[in-house]
Amino acid sequence: MLRTPILLMVLITATAGPALANEVRCPASLTVQAQPEAPGGWSPYPAKDQHAFVGVTLVEGDRAAQMAAPAPAALEPDRSLRRGRSEVRQWDFPAARRDNVFLICRYNGTQATLAIDLPRTVRRCQITEETDARGMVLDKTATPPQFLCR
């Protein structure tokens, strides 16, 4: 009798690992080392600043080349849906995509970003952002956007 629940737990644990390995999420925050440039006579003192996640950009192509460009060419979402006071944007990727797709995570109050190539197994990315009464995505929200690729 006791073997069945234990075997079930082992199977759940074994199957949960690969599914999580295919998920891509932006870190909730980004720590940036700020190094001030001091004019003559002043002494600079660096600081670490914490910045909250605010959004994403999905880009197709070579990550190094695109990130060297003044503004990477962002992919438009395949669909956008308004739900109450939030907007859900979704990008869908075919199983046999030829070009690389990478994700840029953006953070509040800094131009610093994080970027990662999406595994070819990722088929969908979705972000849910808070909006105002007119449907405009808010710059500053009480809760961070919800984002996931899988």
Secondary structure, DSSP 8 states (H G I E B T S, - for coil): -THHHHHHHHHHHHHHHHHHHT-B---SEEEEEE-----TT-----EEEEEEEEEEEEEES-HHHHHHSSS--B---SEEEEETTEEEEEEE--TT--S-EEEEEEETT-S-EEEEE--TT--EEEEEEEB-TTS-B-SS-SS--EEEE-
